[in-house]
Amino acid sequence: MADIGTYLKKHTEALVKDVGIEAACQITGKSKATLGRYYSENTEHADRFMPVDAVARLEEAASFPHVTSALADLGNIMLSRGGKKAPAPNGGVNSDVIALSQRFAMLMSEYQEAMADGIITVNEAKRLLRETMLLQSVLIDMKLHLEEESA
């Protein structure tokens, strides 16, 4: 259970940082300290998680559904965007393939830099996670473009 909590807290932090701490405070009506407690890994905050309504509001403003994606990963569920958010209109699948290769190159670059000393530090892991989530976002856009073309 502790691993699940840590996993969710990391994605909660990514969500807040995606939206921006000031904007997240306004959207949720919570203070910076309260939001920080939701993703704090200190033992005193281990059982404290962001309420679902706050997650929903933040994910509406975010570039990616970080917490929802994490929950789906934990349940081995595949996400697909509905009619509310359409795929990025620019370029279609060909542009997605280019973006995918560029994102993958960025991920590999971060990985190579992180492994230069044989140890992945916390900051390096955060950069790798960010690149992985951006890569996942490109894949979702590509999937949506493919679904649109096959319909």
C-alpha positions as CSV (number, residue, x, y, z in Angstrom):
1,M,0.0,0.0,0.0
2,A,2.9,2.4,0.7
3,D,4.1,2.0,-2.9
4,I,0.7,3.0,-4.2
5,G,0.6,6.0,-1.9
6,T,4.0,7.2,-3.1
7,Y,3.0,6.6,-6.7
8,L,-0.2,8.7,-6.3
9,K,1.6,11.4,-4.4
10,K,4.2,11.8,-7.2
11,H,1.4,12.1,-9.8
12,T,-0.4,14.6,-7.5
13,E,2.7,16.7,-7.4
14,A,3.1,16.5,-11.2
15,L,-0.6,17.7,-11.5
16,V,-0.1,20.6,-9.2
17,K,3.1,21.7,-10.9
18,D,1.5,21.3,-14.3
19,V,-1.3,23.7,-13.4
20,G,1.0,25.9,-11.3
21,I,0.9,26.2,-7.5
22,E,-0.9,29.6,-7.5
23,A,-3.5,28.6,-10.0
24,A,-4.0,25.3,-8.2
25,C,-4.7,27.2,-5.0
26,Q,-7.3,29.3,-6.8
27,I,-8.9,26.3,-8.5
28,T,-9.2,24.2,-5.4
29,G,-9.6,26.8,-2.8
30,K,-6.8,25.2,-0.8
31,S,-3.6,26.8,0.5
32,K,-0.1,26.1,-0.8
33,A,0.6,24.3,2.5
34,T,-2.5,22.1,2.1
35,L,-1.7,21.2,-1.5
36,G,1.9,20.5,-0.5
37,R,0.7,18.0,2.2
38,Y,-1.2,16.1,-0.5
39,Y,2.0,15.1,-2.2
40,S,4.4,15.2,0.8
41,E,6.1,11.9,1.4
42,N,6.7,12.8,5.1
43,T,5.4,10.1,7.4
44,E,3.0,12.6,9.1
45,H,1.3,13.1,5.8
46,A,1.4,9.5,4.5
47,D,-2.3,9.0,4.7
48,R,-3.3,12.4,3.3
49,F,-4.4,12.5,-0.3
50,M,-6.1,15.2,-2.5
51,P,-9.9,14.9,-2.6
52,V,-11.3,13.6,-5.9
53,D,-13.2,16.8,-6.6
54,A,-10.0,18.8,-6.4
55,V,-8.2,16.4,-8.7
56,A,-11.0,16.7,-11.3
57,R,-10.9,20.5,-11.2
58,L,-7.1,20.6,-11.5
59,E,-7.1,18.0,-14.3
60,E,-9.5,20.1,-16.3
61,A,-7.0,22.9,-16.2
62,A,-3.9,20.7,-16.7
63,S,-2.2,19.6,-19.9
64,F,-2.5,15.9,-18.9
65,P,-4.7,13.9,-16.5
66,H,-1.8,13.0,-14.2
67,V,-3.7,11.4,-11.3
68,T,-6.4,9.8,-13.4
69,S,-3.6,8.3,-15.5
70,A,-1.9,7.0,-12.4
71,L,-5.1,5.4,-11.1
72,A,-5.7,3.8,-14.5
73,D,-2.1,2.4,-14.5
74,L,-2.7,0.9,-11.0
75,G,-5.9,-0.8,-12.2
76,N,-4.3,-1.9,-15.5
77,I,-6.9,0.2,-17.4
78,M,-6.4,1.9,-20.7
79,L,-7.5,5.5,-21.0
80,S,-9.2,7.1,-24.0
81,R,-10.4,10.7,-24.3
82,G,-14.1,11.2,-25.0
83,G,-15.8,13.8,-27.1
84,K,-15.1,16.7,-24.7
85,K,-11.4,17.0,-25.7
86,A,-10.5,16.4,-29.3
87,P,-7.0,15.4,-30.4
88,A,-4.6,18.1,-31.3
89,P,-5.8,19.4,-34.8
90,N,-2.4,20.0,-36.2
91,G,-0.9,17.5,-38.6
92,G,-2.5,14.2,-37.8
93,V,-0.7,10.9,-37.5
94,N,2.4,12.0,-39.5
95,S,3.0,14.9,-37.1
96,D,2.4,12.6,-34.2
97,V,5.1,10.1,-35.5
98,I,7.6,13.0,-35.7
99,A,6.6,14.3,-32.2
100,L,6.8,10.7,-30.9
101,S,10.4,10.2,-32.2
102,Q,11.4,13.6,-30.8
103,R,9.9,12.9,-27.4
104,F,11.5,9.5,-27.3
105,A,14.9,11.1,-28.2
106,M,14.4,13.5,-25.3
107,L,13.7,10.7,-22.9
108,M,16.7,8.7,-24.1
109,S,18.9,11.9,-23.7
110,E,17.6,12.3,-20.1
111,Y,18.2,8.7,-19.4
112,Q,21.8,8.8,-20.8
113,E,22.5,11.9,-18.7
114,A,21.0,10.3,-15.6
115,M,23.0,7.1,-16.0
116,A,26.3,8.8,-16.7
117,D,27.4,8.2,-13.1
118,G,25.5,4.9,-12.7
119,I,22.9,6.4,-10.3
120,I,19.6,8.0,-11.0
121,T,19.0,10.7,-8.4
122,V,15.6,12.0,-7.3
123,N,15.9,15.0,-9.6
124,E,16.9,12.9,-12.5
125,A,14.0,10.5,-11.8
126,K,11.6,13.5,-11.8
127,R,13.0,14.6,-15.2
128,L,12.6,11.1,-16.6
129,L,9.1,10.9,-15.2
130,R,8.2,14.3,-16.9
131,E,9.6,13.1,-20.2
132,T,7.7,9.8,-19.9
133,M,4.4,11.6,-19.3
134,L,5.0,13.9,-22.2
135,L,5.7,10.8,-24.4
136,Q,2.5,9.3,-23.1
137,S,0.6,12.4,-24.0
138,V,1.9,12.2,-27.6
139,L,0.9,8.6,-27.8
140,I,-2.6,9.5,-26.6
141,D,-2.9,12.2,-29.3
142,M,-1.6,9.7,-31.9
143,K,-4.2,7.1,-30.8
144,L,-7.0,9.7,-31.1
145,H,-5.8,10.7,-34.5
146,L,-5.8,7.0,-35.6
147,E,-9.2,6.4,-34.2
148,E,-10.5,9.5,-36.0
149,E,-9.0,8.4,-39.3
150,S,-10.4,4.8,-38.9
151,A,-14.0,6.0,-38.1
